[in-house]
Amino acid sequence: MKLLILYSLISMPSIHSQFDWKTTVFSSGASPFLTPSHPALNENVTIRIRVHSIAPIQQVLLYAAPDGEAWEMALAKSHSDHFFDYYAGSFALHWNTFRYHFILITQDQTVWHYRPHHLQRTPPLLQESFVLLADDHMPTWVQSSVFYHIFPDRFANGDPTLNYRPGEYSFEDWSVTVREWGEPPKSYEQTGNLEFFNGDLKGIHHKLDYLQELGVNAVYLTPIFTSPTNHRYDVQDFYQVDPHLGTESTFCLLRQALHERGMRLIIDGVFNHTGVNHRWFNRGRLHEAPGAYQYEPSPYDDFYLFYDHPDSYESWWGLPSLPKLNFQSQRLRDTIYRKADSVVQYWLEEPRGVDGWRFDVANMTARHRQYQDHLEVWSELRKVIKTRFPHAYLLGEHSQDGTELLQGNCLDGNMNYMGFHVPLFGWLIGSYAPVESQYRAFPNFNGRDFQEQVNRYLYAIPWQVAVMMYNAINTHDRPRFNSMSQHNKVTQMSALVFLFSFVGVPSIYYGDEIGLPGLYDPDNRRCMPWDQTVWDLDLQKQYRTGIQLRKQSQTLSQGSFCWLFAEESVVAYARFDQEGVFVSVMVKTPPQQPIAISMYALGIAQGQAHSVFRGTAHRVSDFCLEVPPVADIYQIH
């Protein structure tokens, strides 16, 4: 049923004189401001903008320069409701990428330019404009997903026959140690990451009832391939499931069980580097055929970057155990993603049939000093994979500014560190990680800074990509929010509000939902406790509520995003479409008084607001929603 909103009468000048019509100007890449949402090349599209009907608008234009020259189209007033006038124009989308903004000319001939969430007097740069993609090939199933992120060694043990044995093998200066489930993990300096708790794939399979009851409908697994370490980012064979996790058959059964429950699965691809004992490199001669490290001729000789063979070679972060792959090699590209039996395609193909890949350190892949062909590689990979697997989710890890990979021709989305994690931690925690495993104090980051950081990365990419971004409060590479905030329930609730109501795809790192603590790696990789007496059941209930809300609401998965205000310690924003309106409130330090939110930009004068997490009822009166000074999401009726 369509949302019914009661509006104040426009004829009441005493009400509208308090507000500025310019705050009501709005458009976005979401429906109904763009239809269809995912247009094909040469298909007719309609673009709309709305503004308060009392605004002194004389003309509205759509401006673009798709062929390098200015292109303008007059927009006609298509319809009005009790508050807004809507201006629309339709045209055939002949361009793969179409950048545009709006020009509003008032009755006194003042010219205004509107780009995403910003009305200004000067024309914006092209990269600041709205972006519309044709033939985007986005996997639309992702929009309605809530992911659960699992580090396999620490989630559950389902087959003790696969367990590691103490001293089973050695690597570098360490040998295998085995710990009891639930013991605190030890540092790399103590164990060399050869410390195992014996989680496995069958253990995940055994816990699918738990995941289904929690409500998540997609799973992301960190690497599952043969490796000497517990994190498995130093892969030895991309075609083999690590025997301590199971077999390929075990994996296929897990994937099948997930699909039978309506759940998706993506896996981790480490294609920037390999382990030194990968069969392509083979430093330790664990494989019969010679690798690039050997002096004998090898089909993998150009897969790596050697300076002085065999011991001087390019490696990830200068770590000799992680030699970097050389994407200047056309045969490497064939092996990784081009050929039908390439690594990426092999795991997408049945019977394995994964639903997508998370690409480790996508920001560094195919980049080395003067060689910077990463855009070519990711663009080529996309074309190849989407031809055979159009619904595959291509997700990149990018801890820096990844917007160049997010323009519709490379990745579907990134792990949204800069547009989600950094502003969240910067504001609510007062620190963030500029580089991995290094947190920087940021004590003066306030709600307005939070808004600015979110805007910068949200509006630098097409909307069709923004709704595919992977939003996570915590990951296996970052300290858990729960511990960083010193178990602060106020900011923890704000983080949940942001997770479940912001643009993009929510992800839950295993254990977050029951309050599992953890600071820096490896403390953030503790074992999942299956003793429910140690769980935070109230927190788990809040997670379940947020998950169900997100899965059921098209508005929160696809609807427009609009800021309502941002202050020192409180921010509020809205998600809305034809079906509904949600208002989200985030709080760092609770104010002494109730929070008053202007609903004028949304055109809502009167109505009811239902609290999602607390279940309380509130009123919208005279364009004002007054709510308690706590974080929550409000559904407006």
C-alpha positions as CSV (number, residue, x, y, z in Angstrom):
1,M,0.0,0.0,0.0
2,K,1.3,3.5,-0.8
3,L,2.3,5.7,2.1
4,L,-0.4,8.3,2.9
5,I,1.1,11.5,4.3
6,L,-1.1,14.3,5.7
7,Y,0.2,17.8,4.6
8,S,-0.5,21.2,6.0
9,L,-2.4,23.5,3.7
10,I,-0.1,25.4,1.4
11,S,-2.3,28.5,1.9
12,M,-0.9,28.9,5.4
13,P,1.9,31.5,4.9
14,S,2.6,31.7,8.6
15,I,3.9,28.1,8.4
16,H,5.9,28.3,5.2
17,S,7.4,31.7,5.9
18,Q,9.4,30.0,8.6
19,F,11.2,27.8,6.0
20,D,13.4,28.2,3.0
21,W,12.0,26.7,-0.2
22,K,15.6,25.9,-1.3
23,T,15.8,23.1,1.4
24,T,13.0,21.3,-0.5
25,V,14.9,20.9,-3.8
26,F,15.6,17.2,-4.2
27,S,16.5,14.5,-6.7
28,S,18.4,11.3,-6.6
29,G,19.2,8.2,-8.6
30,A,16.5,6.2,-6.9
31,S,12.9,5.8,-8.0
32,P,10.7,7.8,-8.6
33,F,13.4,10.4,-9.5
34,L,14.9,8.0,-12.0
35,T,13.0,5.4,-14.0
36,P,13.9,2.7,-14.8
37,S,16.4,2.2,-12.0
38,H,18.7,0.1,-14.2
39,P,18.2,1.2,-17.8
40,A,19.6,-0.5,-20.8
41,L,21.6,1.3,-23.4
42,N,19.3,3.3,-25.8
43,E,16.3,2.7,-23.5
44,N,14.1,5.7,-22.7
45,V,14.7,7.1,-19.2
46,T,12.8,9.7,-17.2
47,I,14.6,12.0,-14.7
48,R,12.7,14.0,-12.1
49,I,13.3,16.7,-9.6
50,R,11.0,18.1,-7.0
51,V,10.7,21.4,-5.2
52,H,8.1,23.1,-2.9
53,S,5.2,24.4,-4.9
54,I,5.5,27.9,-3.4
55,A,9.1,28.1,-4.8
56,P,9.5,31.0,-7.3
57,I,10.5,28.7,-10.1
58,Q,10.3,30.0,-13.7
59,Q,12.2,27.2,-15.5
60,V,14.0,23.9,-14.7
61,L,16.6,22.5,-17.0
62,L,18.6,19.3,-17.2
63,Y,22.2,19.9,-18.0
64,A,24.8,17.4,-19.3
65,A,27.7,17.2,-21.7
66,P,27.7,13.6,-22.8
67,D,29.6,14.1,-26.0
68,G,31.8,16.9,-24.7
69,E,29.5,19.7,-25.6
70,A,26.8,21.3,-23.4
71,W,23.4,19.6,-23.7
72,E,20.3,21.1,-22.0
73,M,16.7,19.9,-21.9
74,A,13.8,21.8,-20.4
75,L,11.9,19.8,-17.8
76,A,8.1,20.2,-17.7
77,K,6.0,20.2,-14.6
78,S,4.7,16.6,-14.6
79,H,2.5,16.7,-11.6
80,S,2.0,18.2,-8.1
81,D,0.9,17.0,-4.8
82,H,-0.1,19.0,-1.7
83,F,3.4,20.1,-1.2
84,F,5.8,19.5,-4.1
85,D,5.9,20.3,-7.8
86,Y,7.6,17.6,-9.8
87,Y,9.6,18.4,-13.0
88,A,10.4,15.6,-15.5
89,G,12.0,14.9,-18.8
90,S,12.5,11.8,-20.9
91,F,15.1,10.9,-23.4
92,A,16.9,7.9,-24.9
93,L,20.0,6.9,-23.0
94,H,22.6,6.6,-25.8
95,W,25.6,6.8,-23.4
96,N,27.1,4.2,-21.1
97,T,27.8,6.9,-18.5
98,F,25.6,10.0,-18.4
99,R,26.6,12.8,-15.9
100,Y,24.0,15.5,-15.3
101,H,22.8,18.2,-12.9
102,F,19.8,20.5,-12.7
103,I,19.5,24.2,-13.4
104,L,16.7,26.1,-11.6
105,I,15.9,29.6,-12.8
106,T,13.7,31.7,-10.5
107,Q,11.3,34.5,-11.4
108,D,13.9,37.1,-10.6
109,Q,16.3,35.3,-13.1
110,T,18.5,33.9,-10.3
111,V,20.2,30.8,-11.5
112,W,20.7,27.8,-9.2
113,H,22.6,24.6,-9.9
114,Y,21.5,21.4,-8.1
115,R,23.9,18.5,-7.8
116,P,23.5,15.6,-5.3
117,H,22.2,17.1,-2.1
118,H,23.7,20.5,-2.8
119,L,22.1,23.6,-4.3
120,Q,24.7,26.2,-5.4
121,R,25.0,29.3,-7.5
122,T,28.0,28.0,-9.6
123,P,28.0,25.1,-12.1
124,P,29.4,21.9,-10.5
125,L,32.3,19.9,-11.9
126,L,31.4,16.8,-13.9
127,Q,32.7,14.5,-11.1
128,E,30.3,16.2,-8.7
129,S,27.3,15.6,-10.8
130,F,24.6,12.9,-10.8
131,V,25.8,9.8,-12.7
132,L,23.5,7.4,-14.6
133,L,24.8,4.1,-16.0
134,A,23.4,2.1,-18.9
135,D,23.7,-1.7,-18.8
136,D,25.1,-1.6,-15.3
137,H,24.8,-5.4,-14.9
138,M,24.4,-5.0,-11.1
139,P,23.4,-8.2,-9.2
140,T,20.1,-6.8,-7.8
141,W,19.8,-9.6,-5.2
142,V,22.6,-7.8,-3.3
143,Q,20.3,-4.9,-2.5
144,S,18.0,-7.0,-0.3
145,S,20.8,-8.9,1.4
146,V,22.2,-8.8,4.9
147,F,25.7,-10.4,5.0
148,Y,27.3,-12.5,7.7
149,H,31.1,-12.4,7.7
150,I,32.8,-15.5,8.9
151,F,36.5,-16.2,9.6
152,P,36.3,-20.0,9.3
153,D,39.0,-21.1,11.8
154,R,37.1,-19.2,14.6
155,F,33.4,-19.9,13.9
156,A,32.6,-23.6,14.6
157,N,34.2,-27.0,14.6
158,G,32.0,-29.6,12.8
159,D,34.5,-32.4,11.9
160,P,37.2,-33.1,14.5
161,T,38.9,-35.6,12.2
162,L,40.1,-32.6,10.2
163,N,41.8,-30.9,13.2
164,Y,45.4,-29.7,13.1
165,R,47.9,-31.6,15.2
166,P,50.5,-29.7,17.2
167,G,53.8,-29.5,15.3
168,E,52.1,-30.9,12.2
169,Y,54.3,-28.7,10.1
170,S,56.5,-25.6,10.3
171,F,56.5,-22.4,8.2
172,E,59.1,-19.7,8.5
173,D,60.2,-19.7,12.1
174,W,57.0,-21.2,13.6
175,S,55.3,-24.6,13.8
176,V,51.6,-25.4,14.3
177,T,50.1,-24.9,17.7
178,V,46.5,-25.9,18.5
179,R,44.4,-24.0,21.1
180,E,41.3,-24.9,23.0
181,W,38.1,-23.3,21.7
182,G,37.6,-19.9,23.3
183,E,41.1,-19.3,24.5
184,P,42.4,-15.8,23.7
185,P,44.3,-15.8,20.4
186,K,48.0,-15.0,20.6
187,S,49.9,-12.5,18.5
188,Y,51.7,-13.0,15.3
189,E,55.0,-12.5,17.1
190,Q,54.1,-15.4,19.3
191,T,52.7,-17.8,16.8
192,G,53.4,-16.6,13.2
193,N,49.7,-17.1,12.5
194,L,50.1,-20.9,12.9
195,E,47.8,-21.0,15.8
196,F,44.6,-22.9,15.1
197,F,41.2,-23.4,16.8
198,N,40.0,-25.8,14.2
199,G,36.9,-24.2,12.8
200,D,35.8,-25.8,9.5
201,L,33.2,-25.7,6.7
202,K,31.1,-28.5,8.3
203,G,31.0,-26.4,11.5
204,I,29.5,-23.5,9.4
205,H,27.0,-26.0,7.9
206,H,26.0,-27.1,11.4
207,K,25.2,-23.5,12.4
208,L,23.0,-22.6,9.4
209,D,19.9,-22.9,11.6
210,Y,21.4,-20.2,13.8
211,L,22.1,-17.9,10.9
212,Q,18.6,-18.4,9.5
213,E,17.1,-17.6,12.9
214,L,19.2,-14.5,13.1
215,G,17.8,-13.5,9.7
216,V,20.9,-13.0,7.6
217,N,20.6,-14.2,4.0
218,A,24.1,-14.0,2.6
219,V,27.5,-15.3,3.9
220,Y,31.0,-14.0,3.2
221,L,33.8,-16.4,4.0
222,T,37.4,-15.2,4.3
223,P,39.8,-17.5,2.3
224,I,39.1,-21.2,2.2
225,F,42.0,-22.3,0.0
226,T,45.0,-24.4,1.1
227,S,47.4,-22.3,3.1
228,P,49.8,-22.7,6.0
229,T,48.3,-19.9,8.2
230,N,45.0,-19.5,10.1
231,H,44.0,-16.5,8.0
232,R,44.8,-18.2,4.7
233,Y,45.7,-15.0,2.8
234,D,48.9,-16.8,1.7
235,V,47.3,-19.2,-0.7
236,Q,49.1,-22.3,-1.9
237,D,46.4,-23.6,-4.4
238,F,43.4,-21.6,-5.7
239,Y,41.7,-24.8,-6.9
240,Q,41.8,-26.7,-3.6
241,V,39.8,-26.2,-0.4
242,D,42.2,-26.4,2.6
243,P,42.0,-30.0,3.8
244,H,41.7,-28.8,7.4
245,L,38.5,-27.0,6.4
246,G,37.0,-29.9,4.3
247,T,36.9,-30.9,0.7
248,E,35.4,-29.4,-2.4
249,S,32.5,-31.8,-1.8
250,T,32.1,-30.3,1.7
251,F,32.1,-26.9,0.2
252,C,29.5,-27.7,-2.4
253,L,27.2,-29.2,0.2
254,L,27.5,-26.0,2.2
255,R,26.7,-23.9,-0.8
256,Q,23.8,-26.1,-1.7
257,A,22.4,-25.9,1.9
258,L,22.7,-22.1,1.9
259,H,20.9,-21.9,-1.4
260,E,18.1,-24.2,-0.2
261,R,17.6,-21.7,2.6
262,G,17.5,-18.8,0.2
263,M,21.0,-17.6,1.3
264,R,23.8,-16.5,-0.9
265,L,27.6,-17.2,-0.6
266,I,30.6,-15.2,-1.6
267,I,34.2,-16.2,-1.1
268,D,37.6,-14.4,-0.8
269,G,39.9,-14.1,-3.7
270,V,43.6,-13.2,-3.0
271,F,44.9,-12.2,-6.4
272,N,47.3,-9.5,-5.5
273,H,49.8,-12.0,-4.2
274,T,50.2,-15.7,-3.2
275,G,52.1,-17.6,-0.6
276,V,55.7,-18.5,-1.3
277,N,54.6,-22.2,-1.4
278,H,51.9,-21.6,-4.0
279,R,52.4,-24.1,-6.8
280,W,53.1,-21.1,-9.2
281,F,56.0,-19.9,-7.0
282,N,57.0,-23.1,-5.1
283,R,59.9,-21.8,-3.0
284,G,59.8,-24.8,-0.7
285,R,59.4,-27.4,-3.5
286,L,56.2,-28.7,-2.1
287,H,54.9,-29.3,-5.6
288,E,56.5,-31.6,-8.2
289,A,56.4,-29.2,-11.1
290,P,58.9,-26.3,-11.0
291,G,57.5,-22.9,-10.0
292,A,58.8,-19.4,-10.8
293,Y,61.2,-19.6,-7.9
294,Q,63.1,-22.5,-9.4
295,Y,65.9,-22.1,-12.0
296,E,64.2,-24.7,-14.2
297,P,61.9,-23.4,-17.0
298,S,58.3,-23.0,-15.6
299,P,55.0,-22.0,-17.1
300,Y,54.7,-19.5,-14.2
301,D,58.0,-17.6,-14.8
302,D,56.3,-14.3,-15.6
303,F,53.6,-14.6,-12.9
304,Y,55.8,-12.7,-10.5
305,L,58.1,-9.7,-10.4
306,F,61.7,-10.7,-9.9
307,Y,64.6,-8.2,-9.6
308,D,67.4,-10.7,-9.1
309,H,66.2,-14.3,-9.4
310,P,65.4,-16.1,-7.2
311,D,65.4,-14.2,-3.9
312,S,64.8,-10.6,-4.9
313,Y,61.2,-10.1,-5.9
314,E,58.3,-7.8,-5.4
315,S,56.1,-8.8,-2.4
316,W,53.1,-7.4,-0.6
317,W,54.1,-4.9,2.0
318,G,57.7,-6.1,1.6
319,L,56.9,-9.5,3.2
320,P,59.0,-12.2,1.4
321,S,56.4,-14.8,2.2
322,L,53.8,-13.0,0.0
323,P,55.2,-12.6,-3.5
324,K,53.2,-10.2,-5.6
325,L,51.5,-11.3,-8.8
326,N,52.4,-9.7,-12.1
327,F,49.3,-8.8,-14.2
328,Q,51.5,-7.7,-17.0
329,S,51.5,-11.4,-17.8
330,Q,48.7,-12.2,-20.2
331,R,48.9,-15.8,-19.2
332,L,48.3,-14.8,-15.6
333,R,45.2,-12.9,-16.6
334,D,44.0,-16.0,-18.5
335,T,44.6,-18.2,-15.4
336,I,43.0,-15.8,-12.9
337,Y,39.9,-14.8,-14.8
338,R,39.8,-14.9,-18.6
339,K,39.6,-18.6,-19.4
340,A,36.5,-20.8,-18.7
341,D,38.5,-22.9,-16.2
342,S,40.2,-19.8,-14.7
343,V,40.1,-19.5,-10.9
344,V,37.4,-16.9,-10.7
345,Q,35.1,-18.7,-13.2
346,Y,35.9,-22.2,-11.7
347,W,34.3,-21.3,-8.4
348,L,31.3,-19.4,-10.0
349,E,30.6,-22.5,-12.1
350,E,28.4,-25.3,-10.9
351,P,28.5,-27.4,-8.8
352,R,30.5,-24.9,-6.7
353,G,28.3,-22.0,-7.8
354,V,29.3,-19.2,-5.5
355,D,27.4,-16.0,-5.9
356,G,30.3,-13.7,-6.0
357,W,33.9,-12.8,-5.0
358,R,35.4,-10.5,-2.5
359,F,38.7,-9.4,-3.9
360,D,41.4,-8.9,-1.3
361,V,43.4,-5.6,-1.5
362,A,41.8,-4.7,-4.8
363,N,43.4,-1.2,-4.4
364,M,46.9,-2.8,-4.8
365,T,46.1,-5.4,-7.5
366,A,47.8,-4.8,-10.9
367,R,49.7,-1.8,-9.4
368,H,53.5,-1.6,-9.0
369,R,55.6,1.6,-9.3
370,Q,55.4,2.6,-13.0
371,Y,53.0,-0.2,-13.8
372,Q,49.5,1.1,-13.0
373,D,47.0,-1.0,-15.1
374,H,44.6,-1.8,-12.3
375,L,41.7,0.0,-14.0
376,E,42.3,-2.0,-17.2
377,V,42.5,-5.3,-15.3
378,W,39.4,-4.7,-13.2
379,S,37.4,-3.5,-16.2
380,E,38.5,-6.5,-18.2
381,L,37.7,-8.9,-15.4
382,R,34.2,-7.3,-15.1
383,K,33.5,-7.7,-18.8
384,V,34.6,-11.3,-18.8
385,I,32.8,-12.4,-15.7
386,K,29.5,-10.5,-16.3
387,T,29.3,-12.1,-19.8
388,R,29.0,-15.6,-18.2
389,F,27.8,-14.8,-14.7
390,P,25.8,-11.5,-14.9
391,H,24.4,-12.0,-11.3
392,A,27.8,-12.4,-9.7
393,Y,28.7,-9.9,-7.0
394,L,32.2,-8.4,-7.6
395,L,33.2,-6.8,-4.3
396,G,36.6,-5.2,-3.7
397,E,38.5,-4.6,-0.6
398,H,39.7,-1.0,-0.7
399,S,40.7,0.8,2.5
400,Q,41.5,4.1,0.7
401,D,39.6,6.2,-1.9
402,G,38.2,3.5,-4.1
403,T,35.9,5.6,-6.1
404,E,37.8,5.2,-9.4
405,L,36.9,1.5,-9.3
406,L,33.2,2.3,-8.6
407,Q,32.1,4.1,-11.7
408,G,30.2,1.2,-13.2
409,N,33.0,-0.3,-15.4
410,C,35.0,-2.2,-12.7
411,L,33.7,-3.5,-9.5
412,D,30.0,-3.7,-8.3
413,G,31.0,-2.3,-4.9
414,N,33.7,-2.0,-2.3
415,M,34.0,-2.7,1.4
416,N,32.9,0.8,2.3
417,Y,35.7,1.8,4.7
418,M,36.0,5.4,3.7
419,G,32.3,6.1,3.2
420,F,31.0,4.1,6.2
421,H,33.6,2.8,8.6
422,V,35.9,5.8,8.8
423,P,33.2,8.4,9.5
424,L,31.4,6.1,11.9
425,F,34.6,5.4,14.0
426,G,35.9,9.0,13.5
427,W,32.7,10.5,15.0
428,L,31.5,7.9,17.6
429,I,34.9,6.5,18.7
430,G,37.2,9.5,18.0
431,S,39.7,7.5,16.0
432,Y,39.9,5.7,12.7
433,A,42.4,3.6,10.8
434,P,44.3,5.5,8.0
435,V,46.2,2.3,7.3
436,E,45.6,-1.3,8.3
437,S,46.3,-2.0,12.0
438,Q,47.1,1.6,12.8
439,Y,44.5,3.8,14.5
440,R,44.8,7.5,14.6
441,A,43.2,9.7,17.3
442,F,40.6,12.0,15.8
443,P,39.0,13.6,18.9
444,N,37.4,16.7,17.2
445,F,35.4,14.8,14.6
446,N,31.8,15.9,15.1
447,G,28.5,15.2,13.5
448,R,29.0,17.8,10.8
449,D,32.4,16.2,9.9
450,F,30.6,12.8,9.8
451,Q,28.1,14.2,7.4
452,E,30.8,15.7,5.2
453,Q,32.8,12.5,5.0
454,V,29.7,10.4,4.2
455,N,28.7,12.8,1.5
456,R,32.1,12.9,-0.1
457,Y,32.1,9.2,-0.8
458,L,28.4,8.6,-1.3
459,Y,28.1,11.3,-4.0
460,A,31.3,10.4,-5.8
461,I,29.8,7.2,-7.3
462,P,26.7,6.4,-9.3
463,W,23.6,5.6,-7.2
464,Q,23.4,2.2,-8.9
465,V,26.8,1.4,-7.3
466,A,26.1,3.1,-4.0
467,V,23.3,0.6,-3.1
468,M,25.9,-2.2,-3.7
469,M,28.5,-0.9,-1.3
470,Y,29.4,-3.3,1.5
471,N,28.8,-1.6,4.9
472,A,30.4,-3.2,8.0
473,I,30.8,-1.9,11.5
474,N,33.5,-4.5,12.0
475,T,35.6,-6.8,9.9
476,H,38.5,-9.3,10.5
477,D,40.9,-6.4,9.8
478,R,39.6,-3.9,12.3
479,P,39.1,-3.8,16.1
480,R,35.5,-4.4,17.1
481,F,33.4,-1.3,17.8
482,N,32.1,-2.9,21.0
483,S,35.6,-2.9,22.5
484,M,36.7,0.4,20.9
485,S,33.7,2.2,22.5
486,Q,34.3,0.5,25.8
487,H,30.9,-1.2,25.5
488,N,29.1,2.2,25.2
489,K,25.4,1.3,24.6
490,V,24.6,4.8,23.3
491,T,27.1,4.8,20.5
492,Q,26.6,1.1,19.8
493,M,22.9,1.8,19.1
494,S,23.9,4.6,16.8
495,A,26.2,2.3,14.9
496,L,23.3,-0.2,14.5
497,V,21.0,2.5,13.2
498,F,23.7,3.5,10.6
499,L,24.3,-0.1,9.6
500,F,20.6,-0.9,8.9
501,S,19.4,2.3,7.5
502,F,22.2,3.8,5.4
503,V,22.7,3.4,1.7
504,G,24.4,0.1,0.9
505,V,24.4,-3.5,2.0
506,P,24.7,-4.3,5.8
507,S,27.2,-6.9,6.9
508,I,27.6,-8.4,10.4
509,Y,31.0,-9.8,11.5
510,Y,30.5,-13.0,13.3
511,G,29.8,-12.5,17.0
512,D,29.0,-8.8,16.7
513,E,25.3,-9.7,17.3
514,I,26.0,-11.2,20.8
515,G,28.6,-8.7,21.9
516,L,31.8,-10.6,21.2
517,P,34.7,-8.2,22.2
518,G,38.0,-7.8,20.4
519,L,40.6,-5.1,19.9
520,Y,43.5,-5.3,17.4
521,D,44.3,-8.4,15.3
522,P,44.3,-11.2,16.4
523,D,42.1,-10.2,19.3
524,N,39.3,-9.3,16.9
525,R,39.4,-12.9,15.6
526,R,38.3,-14.6,18.8
527,C,36.3,-17.9,18.7
528,M,32.6,-17.6,18.4
529,P,31.2,-18.6,21.9
530,W,28.4,-21.0,21.5
531,D,27.5,-20.9,25.3
532,Q,24.5,-18.6,25.2
533,T,24.9,-17.7,28.9
534,V,27.7,-15.3,27.8
535,W,25.7,-13.7,25.0
536,D,24.3,-10.2,25.1
537,L,20.7,-11.3,24.3
538,D,19.4,-7.7,24.3
539,L,21.9,-6.8,21.6
540,Q,21.1,-9.9,19.6
541,K,17.4,-8.9,19.7
542,Q,18.3,-5.5,18.3
543,Y,20.3,-7.1,15.5
544,R,17.4,-9.4,14.7
545,T,15.1,-6.4,14.6
546,G,17.4,-4.4,12.3
547,I,18.0,-7.4,10.0
548,Q,14.2,-8.1,9.6
549,L,13.5,-4.4,9.0
550,R,16.2,-4.2,6.3
551,K,15.2,-7.3,4.5
552,Q,11.5,-6.4,4.4
553,S,11.9,-2.7,3.5
554,Q,12.5,-1.8,-0.2
555,T,12.7,1.8,1.1
556,L,15.8,1.1,3.1
557,S,17.4,-1.0,0.5
558,Q,16.7,1.2,-2.5
559,G,15.1,4.4,-1.4
560,S,16.5,8.0,-1.6
561,F,18.8,9.4,1.1
562,C,18.3,12.9,2.5
563,W,20.1,14.6,5.4
564,L,17.8,16.3,7.9
565,F,20.4,17.8,10.1
566,A,23.9,17.3,11.5
567,E,25.1,18.8,14.8
568,E,27.9,18.2,17.2
569,S,26.6,15.1,18.8
570,V,23.4,14.3,16.9
571,V,22.6,13.6,13.2
572,A,19.4,12.7,11.5
573,Y,18.7,11.6,7.9
574,A,15.8,10.1,5.9
575,R,15.3,7.2,3.5
576,F,12.2,7.4,1.4
577,D,10.4,6.3,-1.8
578,Q,6.8,5.9,-3.0
579,E,6.3,3.2,-0.4
580,G,7.4,4.8,2.8
581,V,9.6,7.1,4.8
582,F,12.1,6.3,7.6
583,V,13.9,8.8,9.7
584,S,17.1,7.7,11.4
585,V,18.6,9.4,14.4
586,M,22.2,8.8,15.6
587,V,23.5,10.1,18.9
588,K,27.0,10.3,20.3
589,T,26.3,12.2,23.5
590,P,22.6,12.3,24.5
591,P,21.3,15.9,24.8
592,Q,19.3,16.9,27.9
593,Q,16.2,17.7,25.8
594,P,14.2,15.8,23.2
595,I,15.4,16.0,19.7
596,A,13.3,18.2,17.3
597,I,13.7,17.2,13.6
598,S,12.4,19.4,10.9
599,M,10.4,17.4,8.3
600,Y,9.9,20.3,6.0
601,A,12.4,19.0,3.4
602,L,10.3,15.8,3.2
603,G,7.0,17.7,3.0
604,I,5.5,16.0,6.0
605,A,3.5,18.4,8.2
606,Q,1.4,15.9,10.2
607,G,1.7,12.2,10.9
608,Q,2.7,9.4,13.1
609,A,6.2,8.0,13.8
610,H,6.8,4.5,15.0
611,S,10.1,3.7,16.7
612,V,11.6,0.5,15.2
613,F,13.9,-0.5,18.1
614,R,11.8,0.7,21.1
615,G,8.3,0.3,19.8
616,T,7.1,3.7,20.9
617,A,4.8,6.1,19.1
618,H,5.5,9.8,18.3
619,R,3.8,12.6,16.4
620,V,4.8,14.8,13.5
621,S,3.2,18.2,14.1
622,D,3.7,21.4,12.1
623,F,6.6,19.8,10.2
624,C,8.4,18.8,13.4
625,L,9.1,15.3,14.7
626,E,10.1,15.4,18.4
627,V,11.8,12.2,19.7
628,P,13.7,11.1,22.8
629,P,17.5,11.8,22.8
630,V,18.4,8.3,21.8
631,A,19.4,6.6,18.6
632,D,16.6,4.9,16.7
633,I,14.9,4.5,13.3
634,Y,11.4,5.9,12.9
635,Q,8.9,4.7,10.4
636,I,6.6,7.6,9.4
637,H,2.9,7.0,8.7
